Amino acid sequence: MKQLVRFISIAGAALITSFVQAEEIGSVSTVFKMIGPNHKIVVEAFDDPAVEGVSCWLSRPKTGGISGGLGLAEDPSNGSIACRQVGPIKITQKLKEGDEVFNKRTSLVFKSMQVVRFFDEKRNTLIYLVYSDRLVEGSPKSSISVVPIQPWNTN
C-alpha cells in the first residue's frame, strides 16, 4: 500500500509540469539509428524563475530510435549544467533550500531530470544541482554550477 501511495504521488508530481520551460539551443547526434531519430545530446536553456539575472544551460542525452521517437524510451541519467549571471541579480521570491527550479520528464512516467537551487549565504552564492530521479531508485550522477551574487556593471 505504501508503494502505491508513493507511486501515485510521484506520478502526480510528474504530470504537474514545471512553470519553467526550457528553450532548446541545439543538439548533436551521438549514435546513428536506421529507423527513428538518432541518439543525441540536447542543450537547453532556462531562466531561474525566482532569481532575475541568472540563466542556466543544461546538456542531457536523449534516446532515439523507434521508442525514443514515440516518447516511450527512458533517457540516460547523465546531465551537465552551467549557470551564469546574465544581468543584475534580483531575488523575486523567498529562496528555500533545495527549491526545484526546473524539471524535465526523461521517461514516460517514472523518471525525471531535476535542477534544484541552494543558497550559500556565507559565500553569497547560488548553487544549482542537476540530478535524475526515478520512482524506485534515483541516480547518483549529478552536476553543479555556482553563481556568485555580484554587482552588475551597466556601463
C-alpha positions as CSV (number, residue, x, y, z in Angstrom):
1,M,0.0,0.0,0.0
2,K,2.8,2.4,0.8
3,Q,4.4,1.8,-2.6
4,L,1.1,2.5,-4.3
5,V,0.7,5.8,-2.4
6,R,4.2,6.7,-3.2
7,F,3.7,5.8,-6.9
8,I,0.5,7.9,-7.1
9,S,2.2,10.9,-5.5
10,I,5.3,10.7,-7.7
11,A,3.2,10.1,-10.9
12,G,1.1,13.1,-10.0
13,A,4.1,15.2,-9.4
14,A,5.5,14.1,-12.8
15,L,2.3,15.1,-14.5
16,I,2.4,18.6,-13.0
17,T,4.7,20.5,-15.4
18,S,7.1,23.0,-14.1
19,F,6.3,26.6,-14.9
20,V,9.8,26.9,-16.3
21,Q,10.1,25.9,-19.9
22,A,13.5,25.2,-21.4
23,E,14.4,26.6,-24.8
24,E,16.3,24.1,-27.0
25,I,19.5,25.7,-28.1
26,G,20.8,22.9,-30.2
27,S,21.7,19.2,-30.3
28,V,24.3,16.8,-31.7
29,S,23.8,13.2,-32.8
30,T,25.8,10.6,-30.9
31,V,24.5,7.3,-32.4
32,F,23.0,6.8,-35.8
33,K,19.7,5.0,-35.9
34,M,18.5,3.4,-39.1
35,I,14.9,3.8,-38.0
36,G,13.7,6.7,-35.9
37,P,15.7,9.7,-34.6
38,N,19.4,9.3,-33.7
39,H,20.5,9.3,-30.1
40,K,21.7,12.8,-29.3
41,I,22.8,15.3,-26.7
42,V,20.5,18.2,-26.3
43,V,21.5,21.7,-25.0
44,E,18.6,23.6,-23.4
45,A,18.5,27.0,-21.6
46,F,16.2,28.3,-18.9
47,D,16.0,31.3,-16.6
48,D,15.7,30.9,-12.8
49,P,12.1,31.8,-12.1
50,A,12.9,33.2,-8.6
51,V,16.2,35.0,-9.4
52,E,16.2,37.5,-12.2
53,G,19.6,37.8,-13.9
54,V,20.5,34.1,-13.7
55,S,20.2,31.7,-16.7
56,C,21.2,28.0,-16.8
57,W,22.2,25.8,-19.7
58,L,21.6,22.1,-19.4
59,S,23.1,19.3,-21.6
60,R,21.4,15.9,-21.4
61,P,21.2,12.8,-23.5
62,K,18.1,12.0,-25.5
63,T,17.4,8.4,-26.6
64,G,16.4,8.0,-30.2
65,G,15.3,5.0,-32.2
66,I,11.7,3.9,-32.6
67,S,10.9,4.0,-28.8
68,G,12.6,7.4,-28.5
69,G,10.7,8.8,-31.4
70,L,7.4,7.7,-29.9
71,G,8.4,9.1,-26.5
72,L,8.5,5.7,-24.8
73,A,12.2,5.4,-24.2
74,E,14.0,6.2,-20.9
75,D,16.8,8.7,-21.3
76,P,20.1,8.1,-19.6
77,S,20.6,9.9,-16.2
78,N,23.7,11.9,-17.3
79,G,23.3,15.7,-17.2
80,S,25.5,18.7,-17.0
81,I,24.7,22.2,-16.0
82,A,26.2,25.7,-16.3
83,C,24.5,28.7,-14.7
84,R,25.7,32.3,-15.1
85,Q,24.8,35.8,-14.1
86,V,23.4,37.4,-17.3
87,G,22.2,40.7,-15.7
88,P,21.6,42.4,-12.4
89,I,20.6,39.7,-9.9
90,K,17.3,40.4,-8.2
91,I,15.7,37.7,-5.9
92,T,12.0,37.9,-6.6
93,Q,10.8,35.2,-4.2
94,K,11.9,33.8,-0.8
95,L,14.6,31.2,-1.6
96,K,14.1,27.8,0.1
97,E,17.0,25.2,0.3
98,G,16.7,22.6,-2.4
99,D,13.9,24.5,-4.2
100,E,13.1,22.9,-7.6
101,V,14.0,25.3,-10.4
102,F,13.4,23.0,-13.4
103,N,12.0,19.6,-14.1
104,K,12.2,17.6,-17.3
105,R,10.5,14.2,-17.8
106,T,13.0,11.7,-19.1
107,S,10.8,8.6,-19.4
108,L,7.1,8.1,-20.0
109,V,6.2,8.4,-16.3
110,F,8.7,7.2,-13.8
111,K,11.9,9.3,-14.3
112,S,12.7,12.9,-14.5
113,M,15.8,15.2,-14.5
114,Q,15.6,18.0,-12.0
115,V,17.5,21.2,-11.2
116,V,17.4,22.4,-7.6
117,R,18.8,25.6,-6.1
118,F,20.7,26.2,-2.8
119,F,21.8,29.5,-1.4
120,D,25.2,29.6,0.4
121,E,24.7,32.7,2.5
122,K,28.2,32.7,3.9
123,R,29.7,33.0,0.4
124,N,26.8,34.9,-1.1
125,T,26.5,32.3,-3.8
126,L,23.7,30.3,-5.6
127,I,24.4,26.6,-6.3
128,Y,22.4,24.8,-8.9
129,L,22.4,20.9,-8.8
130,V,21.1,18.7,-11.7
131,Y,20.2,15.1,-10.9
132,S,17.9,12.4,-12.1
133,D,15.3,10.6,-10.0
134,R,13.2,7.6,-10.6
135,L,10.2,6.0,-8.9
136,V,12.2,3.4,-7.1
137,E,15.8,4.5,-7.3
138,G,17.5,7.7,-8.5
139,S,20.9,8.1,-9.9
140,P,24.0,9.4,-8.1
141,K,25.1,11.1,-11.4
142,S,24.9,14.8,-10.8
143,S,26.5,18.1,-11.7
144,I,26.6,21.5,-10.1
145,S,27.1,25.1,-11.2
146,V,27.8,28.0,-8.9
147,V,26.8,31.7,-9.4
148,P,28.4,34.2,-7.1
149,I,26.0,37.1,-6.5
150,Q,27.9,40.2,-7.7
151,P,27.0,43.7,-8.7
152,W,26.3,44.1,-12.4
153,N,28.0,46.9,-14.2
154,T,25.5,48.5,-16.6
155,N,28.0,51.0,-18.1
